[in-house]
């Protein structure tokens, strides 16, 4: 059975653009249907799964996308690994060549 929540402690903390909010961890949860639909829509628009996955991370963690753009790729991959468990693996990785 899949975990429905996971806390990712960031190797490299990220901050809001104004520097007022600092994130040292990302609290992820199981996405709801509309969030998964938004992920697939974003993926279909861009042929690039990184931007779509960043959107999904933002939706489930409530951290703004502009902040997530500063996330270390190793931290991104930890978040991605958790969220891929809830997605259709063939479809979600289609743009990830």
CNS distance restraints for C-alpha pairs under 8 A (distance, minus, plus):
assign (resid   2 and name CA) (resid  85 and name CA) 7.31 0.50 0.50
assign (resid   4 and name CA) (resid  29 and name CA) 5.55 0.50 0.50
assign (resid   4 and name CA) (resid  30 and name CA) 4.94 0.50 0.50
assign (resid   5 and name CA) (resid  27 and name CA) 7.32 0.50 0.50
assign (resid   5 and name CA) (resid  28 and name CA) 5.54 0.50 0.50
assign (resid   5 and name CA) (resid  29 and name CA) 4.16 0.50 0.50
assign (resid   5 and name CA) (resid  30 and name CA) 6.21 0.50 0.50
assign (resid   6 and name CA) (resid  27 and name CA) 5.99 0.50 0.50
assign (resid   6 and name CA) (resid  28 and name CA) 5.19 0.50 0.50
assign (resid   6 and name CA) (resid  29 and name CA) 6.35 0.50 0.50
assign (resid   6 and name CA) (resid  82 and name CA) 7.63 0.50 0.50
assign (resid   7 and name CA) (resid  25 and name CA) 6.60 0.50 0.50
assign (resid   7 and name CA) (resid  26 and name CA) 5.67 0.50 0.50
assign (resid   7 and name CA) (resid  27 and name CA) 4.46 0.50 0.50
assign (resid   7 and name CA) (resid  28 and name CA) 6.04 0.50 0.50
assign (resid   8 and name CA) (resid  25 and name CA) 5.39 0.50 0.50
assign (resid   8 and name CA) (resid  26 and name CA) 5.11 0.50 0.50
assign (resid   8 and name CA) (resid  27 and name CA) 6.39 0.50 0.50
assign (resid   8 and name CA) (resid  28 and name CA) 7.58 0.50 0.50
assign (resid   8 and name CA) (resid  75 and name CA) 7.61 0.50 0.50
assign (resid   8 and name CA) (resid  78 and name CA) 7.15 0.50 0.50
assign (resid   8 and name CA) (resid  79 and name CA) 6.98 0.50 0.50
assign (resid   9 and name CA) (resid  24 and name CA) 6.20 0.50 0.50
assign (resid   9 and name CA) (resid  25 and name CA) 4.25 0.50 0.50
assign (resid   9 and name CA) (resid  26 and name CA) 6.53 0.50 0.50
assign (resid  10 and name CA) (resid  24 and name CA) 5.46 0.50 0.50
assign (resid  10 and name CA) (resid  25 and name CA) 5.13 0.50 0.50
assign (resid  10 and name CA) (resid  26 and name CA) 7.23 0.50 0.50
assign (resid  10 and name CA) (resid  75 and name CA) 5.91 0.50 0.50
assign (resid  11 and name CA) (resid  72 and name CA) 7.53 0.50 0.50
assign (resid  11 and name CA) (resid  74 and name CA) 7.89 0.50 0.50
assign (resid  11 and name CA) (resid  75 and name CA) 6.62 0.50 0.50
assign (resid  12 and name CA) (resid  24 and name CA) 7.44 0.50 0.50
assign (resid  12 and name CA) (resid  71 and name CA) 7.26 0.50 0.50
assign (resid  12 and name CA) (resid  72 and name CA) 6.33 0.50 0.50
assign (resid  12 and name CA) (resid  75 and name CA) 7.83 0.50 0.50
assign (resid  13 and name CA) (resid  22 and name CA) 6.88 0.50 0.50
assign (resid  13 and name CA) (resid  23 and name CA) 5.57 0.50 0.50
assign (resid  13 and name CA) (resid  24 and name CA) 4.62 0.50 0.50
assign (resid  13 and name CA) (resid  25 and name CA) 7.33 0.50 0.50
assign (resid  13 and name CA) (resid  71 and name CA) 7.64 0.50 0.50
assign (resid  14 and name CA) (resid  22 and name CA) 5.82 0.50 0.50
assign (resid  14 and name CA) (resid  23 and name CA) 5.28 0.50 0.50
assign (resid  14 and name CA) (resid  24 and name CA) 6.79 0.50 0.50
assign (resid  14 and name CA) (resid  67 and name CA) 6.82 0.50 0.50
assign (resid  14 and name CA) (resid  68 and name CA) 7.50 0.50 0.50
assign (resid  14 and name CA) (resid  70 and name CA) 6.36 0.50 0.50
assign (resid  14 and name CA) (resid  71 and name CA) 6.22 0.50 0.50
assign (resid  15 and name CA) (resid  19 and name CA) 5.55 0.50 0.50
assign (resid  15 and name CA) (resid  20 and name CA) 7.31 0.50 0.50
assign (resid  15 and name CA) (resid  21 and name CA) 5.58 0.50 0.50
assign (resid  15 and name CA) (resid  22 and name CA) 4.30 0.50 0.50
assign (resid  15 and name CA) (resid  23 and name CA) 6.02 0.50 0.50
assign (resid  15 and name CA) (resid  67 and name CA) 6.37 0.50 0.50
assign (resid  16 and name CA) (resid  20 and name CA) 6.27 0.50 0.50
assign (resid  16 and name CA) (resid  21 and name CA) 5.26 0.50 0.50
assign (resid  16 and name CA) (resid  22 and name CA) 6.47 0.50 0.50
assign (resid  16 and name CA) (resid  66 and name CA) 7.87 0.50 0.50
assign (resid  16 and name CA) (resid  67 and name CA) 5.40 0.50 0.50
assign (resid  17 and name CA) (resid  66 and name CA) 7.77 0.50 0.50
assign (resid  17 and name CA) (resid  67 and name CA) 6.84 0.50 0.50
assign (resid  26 and name CA) (resid  61 and name CA) 6.45 0.50 0.50
assign (resid  27 and name CA) (resid  61 and name CA) 5.62 0.50 0.50
assign (resid  28 and name CA) (resid  57 and name CA) 7.34 0.50 0.50
assign (resid  28 and name CA) (resid  60 and name CA) 5.85 0.50 0.50
assign (resid  28 and name CA) (resid  61 and name CA) 5.21 0.50 0.50
assign (resid  28 and name CA) (resid  79 and name CA) 7.59 0.50 0.50
assign (resid  29 and name CA) (resid  60 and name CA) 5.92 0.50 0.50
assign (resid  29 and name CA) (resid  61 and name CA) 7.16 0.50 0.50
assign (resid  30 and name CA) (resid  60 and name CA) 7.29 0.50 0.50
assign (resid  30 and name CA) (resid  83 and name CA) 7.39 0.50 0.50
assign (resid  30 and name CA) (resid  86 and name CA) 7.20 0.50 0.50
assign (resid  31 and name CA) (resid  35 and name CA) 5.88 0.50 0.50
assign (resid  31 and name CA) (resid  36 and name CA) 6.43 0.50 0.50
assign (resid  31 and name CA) (resid  56 and name CA) 7.92 0.50 0.50
assign (resid  31 and name CA) (resid  60 and name CA) 5.96 0.50 0.50
assign (resid  31 and name CA) (resid  83 and name CA) 7.90 0.50 0.50
assign (resid  31 and name CA) (resid  86 and name CA) 7.55 0.50 0.50
assign (resid  32 and name CA) (resid  36 and name CA) 6.51 0.50 0.50
assign (resid  33 and name CA) (resid  37 and name CA) 6.21 0.50 0.50
assign (resid  34 and name CA) (resid  38 and name CA) 6.16 0.50 0.50
assign (resid  35 and name CA) (resid  39 and name CA) 6.21 0.50 0.50
assign (resid  35 and name CA) (resid  56 and name CA) 6.57 0.50 0.50
assign (resid  35 and name CA) (resid  59 and name CA) 6.61 0.50 0.50
assign (resid  35 and name CA) (resid  60 and name CA) 7.68 0.50 0.50
assign (resid  36 and name CA) (resid  40 and name CA) 6.35 0.50 0.50
assign (resid  36 and name CA) (resid  56 and name CA) 7.30 0.50 0.50
assign (resid  36 and name CA) (resid  87 and name CA) 7.62 0.50 0.50
assign (resid  37 and name CA) (resid  41 and name CA) 6.14 0.50 0.50
assign (resid  38 and name CA) (resid  42 and name CA) 6.10 0.50 0.50
assign (resid  38 and name CA) (resid  56 and name CA) 7.65 0.50 0.50
assign (resid  39 and name CA) (resid  43 and name CA) 6.15 0.50 0.50
assign (resid  39 and name CA) (resid  52 and name CA) 5.31 0.50 0.50
assign (resid  39 and name CA) (resid  53 and name CA) 6.71 0.50 0.50
assign (resid  39 and name CA) (resid  55 and name CA) 6.64 0.50 0.50
assign (resid  39 and name CA) (resid  56 and name CA) 5.71 0.50 0.50
assign (resid  40 and name CA) (resid  44 and name CA) 6.07 0.50 0.50
assign (resid  40 and name CA) (resid  52 and name CA) 7.26 0.50 0.50
assign (resid  40 and name CA) (resid  92 and name CA) 7.34 0.50 0.50
assign (resid  41 and name CA) (resid  45 and name CA) 6.29 0.50 0.50
assign (resid  42 and name CA) (resid  46 and name CA) 6.49 0.50 0.50
assign (resid  42 and name CA) (resid  51 and name CA) 7.52 0.50 0.50
assign (resid  42 and name CA) (resid  52 and name CA) 5.13 0.50 0.50
assign (resid  42 and name CA) (resid  55 and name CA) 7.91 0.50 0.50
assign (resid  43 and name CA) (resid  47 and name CA) 5.78 0.50 0.50
assign (resid  43 and name CA) (resid  48 and name CA) 6.07 0.50 0.50
assign (resid  43 and name CA) (resid  49 and name CA) 5.53 0.50 0.50
assign (resid  43 and name CA) (resid  51 and name CA) 7.45 0.50 0.50
assign (resid  43 and name CA) (resid  52 and name CA) 5.06 0.50 0.50
assign (resid  43 and name CA) (resid  92 and name CA) 7.94 0.50 0.50
assign (resid  43 and name CA) (resid  95 and name CA) 7.17 0.50 0.50
assign (resid  46 and name CA) (resid  51 and name CA) 7.98 0.50 0.50
assign (resid  47 and name CA) (resid  95 and name CA) 4.96 0.50 0.50
assign (resid  47 and name CA) (resid  96 and name CA) 7.99 0.50 0.50
assign (resid  48 and name CA) (resid  52 and name CA) 7.04 0.50 0.50
assign (resid  48 and name CA) (resid  95 and name CA) 5.05 0.50 0.50
assign (resid  48 and name CA) (resid  96 and name CA) 6.32 0.50 0.50
assign (resid  49 and name CA) (resid  53 and name CA) 5.93 0.50 0.50
assign (resid  49 and name CA) (resid  92 and name CA) 7.36 0.50 0.50
assign (resid  49 and name CA) (resid  93 and name CA) 6.84 0.50 0.50
assign (resid  49 and name CA) (resid  94 and name CA) 7.68 0.50 0.50
assign (resid  49 and name CA) (resid  95 and name CA) 5.23 0.50 0.50
assign (resid  49 and name CA) (resid  96 and name CA) 5.50 0.50 0.50
assign (resid  50 and name CA) (resid  54 and name CA) 6.07 0.50 0.50
assign (resid  50 and name CA) (resid  96 and name CA) 7.57 0.50 0.50
assign (resid  51 and name CA) (resid  55 and name CA) 6.28 0.50 0.50
assign (resid  52 and name CA) (resid  56 and name CA) 6.39 0.50 0.50
assign (resid  53 and name CA) (resid  57 and name CA) 6.13 0.50 0.50
assign (resid  53 and name CA) (resid  80 and name CA) 6.83 0.50 0.50
assign (resid  54 and name CA) (resid  58 and name CA) 6.16 0.50 0.50
assign (resid  54 and name CA) (resid  65 and name CA) 6.77 0.50 0.50
assign (resid  54 and name CA) (resid  68 and name CA) 6.90 0.50 0.50
assign (resid  54 and name CA) (resid  69 and name CA) 7.69 0.50 0.50
assign (resid  54 and name CA) (resid  76 and name CA) 8.00 0.50 0.50
assign (resid  55 and name CA) (resid  59 and name CA) 6.16 0.50 0.50
assign (resid  55 and name CA) (resid  65 and name CA) 6.42 0.50 0.50
assign (resid  56 and name CA) (resid  60 and name CA) 6.24 0.50 0.50
assign (resid  57 and name CA) (resid  61 and name CA) 5.86 0.50 0.50
assign (resid  57 and name CA) (resid  62 and name CA) 7.93 0.50 0.50
assign (resid  57 and name CA) (resid  63 and name CA) 7.83 0.50 0.50
assign (resid  57 and name CA) (resid  79 and name CA) 7.12 0.50 0.50
assign (resid  57 and name CA) (resid  80 and name CA) 7.87 0.50 0.50
assign (resid  57 and name CA) (resid  83 and name CA) 8.00 0.50 0.50
assign (resid  58 and name CA) (resid  62 and name CA) 5.28 0.50 0.50
assign (resid  58 and name CA) (resid  63 and name CA) 5.03 0.50 0.50
assign (resid  58 and name CA) (resid  64 and name CA) 5.71 0.50 0.50
assign (resid  58 and name CA) (resid  65 and name CA) 5.58 0.50 0.50
assign (resid  58 and name CA) (resid  68 and name CA) 7.28 0.50 0.50
assign (resid  59 and name CA) (resid  63 and name CA) 7.43 0.50 0.50
assign (resid  63 and name CA) (resid  67 and name CA) 6.93 0.50 0.50
assign (resid  63 and name CA) (resid  68 and name CA) 7.04 0.50 0.50
assign (resid  64 and name CA) (resid  68 and name CA) 6.60 0.50 0.50
assign (resid  65 and name CA) (resid  69 and name CA) 6.33 0.50 0.50
assign (resid  66 and name CA) (resid  70 and name CA) 7.50 0.50 0.50
assign (resid  67 and name CA) (resid  71 and name CA) 7.47 0.50 0.50
assign (resid  71 and name CA) (resid  75 and name CA) 6.58 0.50 0.50
assign (resid  71 and name CA) (resid  76 and name CA) 6.50 0.50 0.50
assign (resid  72 and name CA) (resid  76 and name CA) 6.31 0.50 0.50
assign (resid  73 and name CA) (resid  77 and name CA) 6.14 0.50 0.50
assign (resid  74 and name CA) (resid  78 and name CA) 6.52 0.50 0.50
assign (resid  75 and name CA) (resid  79 and name CA) 6.50 0.50 0.50
assign (resid  76 and name CA) (resid  80 and name CA) 6.06 0.50 0.50
assign (resid  77 and name CA) (resid  81 and name CA) 5.97 0.50 0.50
assign (resid  78 and name CA) (resid  82 and name CA) 6.56 0.50 0.50
assign (resid  79 and name CA) (resid  83 and name CA) 6.35 0.50 0.50
assign (resid  80 and name CA) (resid  84 and name CA) 5.94 0.50 0.50
assign (resid  81 and name CA) (resid  85 and name CA) 7.02 0.50 0.50
assign (resid  82 and name CA) (resid  86 and name CA) 7.96 0.50 0.50
assign (resid  83 and name CA) (resid  87 and name CA) 7.07 0.50 0.50
assign (resid  84 and name CA) (resid  88 and name CA) 7.68 0.50 0.50
assign (resid  84 and name CA) (resid  89 and name CA) 6.73 0.50 0.50
assign (resid  84 and name CA) (resid  92 and name CA) 7.47 0.50 0.50
assign (resid  85 and name CA) (resid  89 and name CA) 7.78 0.50 0.50
assign (resid  87 and name CA) (resid  91 and name CA) 7.92 0.50 0.50
assign (resid  87 and name CA) (resid  92 and name CA) 6.39 0.50 0.50
assign (resid  88 and name CA) (resid  92 and name CA) 5.89 0.50 0.50
assign (resid  89 and name CA) (resid  93 and name CA) 6.10 0.50 0.50
assign (resid  90 and name CA) (resid  94 and name CA) 6.27 0.50 0.50
assign (resid  93 and name CA) (resid  97 and name CA) 8.00 0.50 0.50
